[in-house]
Amino acid sequence: MATPALVSPPANVMDSITPKSIKAPGHVLELLRRLHRKSLDQEAEIKASGAVEEIKSHASGDPKERKQLIDNLMRDKFIALVPDKAVYMYNMVRASRALHVVECGTSYGVSTIYLALAVGQNAAIAGKKPGSARVIATENEAAKAAQARAHWKEAGDSVMPWIDIREGDILETLQHDVADVDFVLFDIWSPMALPILKTLEPKLRNGAMLLTDNTISAAEGYAEFLSYIKADGSPYTTMTLPFEDGLELTLYSPNLVAV
């Protein structure tokens, strides 16, 4: 399957981050702009270098080798959810009143800030305290997790209390103390999406929302995941939203019967 050409973010992508699109203290909005700018600059450098395409061409027969080479390339890179997707995600979490969120692939913690803001605001409306509402953030790289914590600390009390960071193999860290999940973000190496979904599926609340990034640009890696959620008889409804490189919005409705 040929991989579609990547599309650069629009020049005005930073305009998505405004007090009208996301409710956050001024210093948090400035932090998000700074982190997104760094992420976008790094992404542009990677695309210009052709490094990912070179890895794919030289390691095409060995998925494990390809993943290791890409991990090495991305170890010090942000590559965060782009601002318009992140703002959309924040508003979907707010609109769905989600209180229990799982982020699959935290990296440097940029998307986590949006999720924690939304969960904290939902919790305030529901009269919930930290612990009874949370974002479970997952990261395999200890150095990235440490930097993410520093970003959350800088964001402060509107973010930090709502985050439960799980370090290590995500298929292990999500085995315990996860329940009634309202919302899941998949922003991770695409072949991992299906094993993670199968781990989380018994823990999903009826009506849970899944948001999966780059389902067009990484369609080959997501092939099994997409086939699973789109299969006849699947408990999911799903659609690809018209964002850069694809964004899949999926609802889990195991008891819904078409009439």
N, C-alpha and C positions, 0 to 999 in steps of 0.2 A: 504494500500500500504506500503510495507516494505521500510524503509529508507536505502539506500546503506551505507556501512561502510565508514567512513571518511578516507581520505588519507592524511598523513602528507606532508608538503611541502618538496621539495627536499633539500638536504643539501646545495646545491650551489645556493639557491633561491636569496640570496643577490647579486649574481653576475649579476643579471639583471640590476642593477642600475649602469650604466656607462656613461661617456660623449659621447659614441658612440650610446647609446640607447635612451638617453634623453638629450636635450639641456637645461642646467641649470647652474647657477653659482655654483662654488665649494662648497660654504657654504650650498646651497640648497640641493645638492646631499648628503652632510654629514648629514644634518637634516633628509632627507628622510631615510637614512640608520639607523639612531638612532631610529626614530619613528617605522620603520618596525621591527627592532630588538625587541623593547619592545612589539609590537603587537604580533609577532610570539611567544615570550616567554609566554605571557599571554594566547594565544590560546593553546599552548602545555600544560600549567597548567590546563586549563579548561577541555581539552580532557582527561588528565590523571586522573582528579578527578571524571569524570563520572557525573558531576553535571547536564549537559543538558539532558542526558539520564534519570537521576532520575526525573527531572522535567517532562519530557514527560510521564513517566510511572505513575506518581502520579496525573497528571492533564490532562490525555489524553481525558477525556470527556468534558472538558470545555476550549475552545480555549482562552477565555478572561483571565481565571486564568493562563493558560500556558504562555500567553504573559506577564502578570504581573510578574510572577516568573522569566521569562527569562530577562525581563527589569531590574529587581532588580539585577540579577546576572551580567548583562553586563554594569551596570550603570557606573562603573569606569574602564571599559575595552576598549581598542582600537579596536581590531578585525578588522583591516583595510584590504582592498583589498591587496592580497599578491603581492610582487614586480613584478613578471613576468606579472601578469594580469594588474597591474597598468601601467607598461611600454607599454604594448600592447595598452591599452586604450589611453594613451598619443599619441601614434603614429597614432591611428585611428582618433582621433580628429584632429591632424595635417593634415593627408592625406585628410580628408573630408572637410577641411577648415572651420570647424564649428566656429561660432561666438556667438551663443546663446545656452548655455548648462544648463541643469538642473541636479543636483545631488540629488537623493532621498535617504537620509540617510547620513548625513555628519559626525556624531560622532565627533572624535577629529581632523578632517580636513586633514587627510593624503592624501586621493584620490583627495581632492579639490586642493591640491598643483599641482598635475599633470595636472588636468583640467585647472587650471588658467594659468599655464605655456603655455599650448598648445593654449588656447584662446588668450592669450596675444601675442604670436608669430604669430598666424593667423591674429590678428588685425593689427600688425605692417606691415605685407605684404599687407593687404587690406586698409591701411591708416585709420584705425578706432581708436577711443579713448575710454577709459573706460566709460561705460554707453551705448555706441553703440555696445559694445561687452562685454559679461559677463558670469560668472558662477553663477547661482542661487543655493546656497547651502541651504539645509533644515535640521533643527535639532529641535527636540522636547524638549530635555534636556538643560536647560539654562547653567548648569555647563559645559557640553560638548561643547556647542557653545562658551563659554568664553575661554576654553582651546584651541579650534580650532583657535580662533582669535589670541591668543598668538603665536601659531605655524606659522600662516600666517604672523604675524608681524615680527617674526624671519626670515622667508623666504625673506621678503622685497619687493622691488618695482617690481620685476618680477612676483609677485603673488598677493599681497594685493589689488592693484587697480582694479583687474578684478573680485572680488568676491562680490556678493550681498547675505548676509546671511539672511535667513528667519527663525525666531524662532517661534515654536508653532506647532499646528496641521497642518500637511502637506496638508491635503485636503482643508484647509482654506487658507493657505499661498500661494498656487499655483493658487488660483482663480483669482487673479488680477495681472496686469503688467507682464504678461508672454505671449510672442508671437514669432512666427517664430522660434520655437525650432529646432535646428539642431541635437542635441545629448542629450541623457538621460542616466544616470547611475542609475540603480536600485541596491542598496546595503542596503536593508532595510528588516524589518520583512516580510517574503515572502507573507503572506496573504494580505498585503497592496498593493502589486504590481498592481493587477488588478484595484482596485478603483483609484489608482494614475494614471494609464495609461488612464483610461476613463476620468479623469479630464484633463489630458494633451492632449488627442487625438485631440481636435479641434484646439489646439495651435501648433501642429507639422507641420513643413515644409514638403512638398512632398520630399521624399528622406531622411528624418530624420533617424538617427541611434539610436538604443536602445542597451544597454549592460547590461545584468542582471547576477548577481553573484550567484554562488552556486545552479544552477538549477538542478544539479544531487543530491547533498547531501541534499538539501531542496526541492526535487521534490514534496513531498506530499503537502507542503505549497504553492508551485507554480502551483499546478494542474489546478486551474481555469484560471490563467494567461496564462499558456502554451496552454490550450485548446482554449482560446480566440484568441490568435495570430496564432494558427495553423488551425483554423476552415476553412472549405470550404468557399470561398468568402471573406475571411479576407483580409484587405488591407496590410497584412504583409507577408514578406518572412523571414524565420528564420532558424538558424542552431545552434547546440550545438558544441562549440569549445572544443578541447581536452586539457583543462586546469584542474588543480586540482579542484575537487568537481563540475565542470561544469561552463561554461560561455556561455551564450546565446547571439548570435549576431543577431539582428533583424532589418530589414529595413521597413520603412513605405512608401508604394507606392500606394496610393489610386486610382490613375488614370492609373496604369499599367495594360494592358490587355495581357494575354498570347496569342501568335500567333503560 
